[in-house]
């Protein structure tokens, strides 16, 4: 028996009106990873809307998140814009749609063509940033990335978003372009972006200091003094330093790689020599003397990101510690330090060194044993040579010294 027709026809739902934000972007450094296979770029869709949504959500939290006093408040605000996992009572549909159009598929960037050969004098240069993509044993070949990819991103914002919410989306997009990128290892300069087409200056960091301070300050909420916020990586109260103007992104990237290799070695009382041992107290001063009865450990490098792997090197002399350092709560802690080439509003390319305002690890697992982690003492040779009070302070002071920068880093959301 056929079912009867409903008494009334369903009412017509007018489609939600949407404001559009559109930018055209191009890679200035090769991208690696980001595809459905680890370490590989998707050959058909190298830039995916889902990946961009993830980046924008992170940078939305890093810009707008500082105003929320609890994780619940932050979650509700984020879900109202970007959506959340559906529940029986709430579909939590996002109000920002993302469209991506690849305008130029670029060309392949094999690891061996991108990474310069390390020398005893120069060190690995930007190859220092790309070690996860090198050949691993006999079964995993060196990775191949993509370069010169160009694409158009279109964000469609529902009119139900408030003006403040729309501005927060725009700020997240600006922060992603300036501080982020596409693919893997974006905090070390891979997949860095610039804006092409019409009105690029709206999205790019100003070249002059005063406008740059204002541009960065507008990315984060005002009047945060005294506000106890959620512990998450934030641009609010972060430090941003620009170094080494040039016309070529690879040249800037090479210089940043040399600086970071030097910083990890701690060679600031003398000329950087890649083959000489580290000056930090971590290895020989702490890990090599670590006792199983100790409960507290003082180290510097865990504050720069985890895990850290001290490998057994066949034939190497003087090794006294091998193993892995990991955060006790999880297997990985992203570095709060960002180093990447960035295109400025005047078209020049600078090295960007940013120290995000992030929660510091309190416990660390060393070869599966948990220790309470404390910062290195003021007598650590590297901190002492730089006149730095903390590891994050040392990053900025070392960068100023290495690049001969005389102006202070900009404190986002406040004057430095």
PEKA-V529380 format. One record per helix or strand of 2 or more residues. SS is the DSSP state (helix for helix, strand for strand). FROM is the first residue (numbers start at 0). LEN is the number of residues. Records with the same first field share a line. If there is no record, write none. Layout:
BEGIN
SS=FROM-LEN, FROM-LEN
END
This chain:
BEGIN
strand=17-10, 95-9, 106-4, 143-4, 149-9, 192-4, 233-13, 295-3, 307-3, 322-5, 336-8, 348-9, 362-4, 368-6, 409-2
helix=48-19, 70-12, 110-4, 124-5, 130-3, 162-17, 185-3, 199-3, 208-9, 248-17, 281-8, 300-4, 380-6, 390-13
END
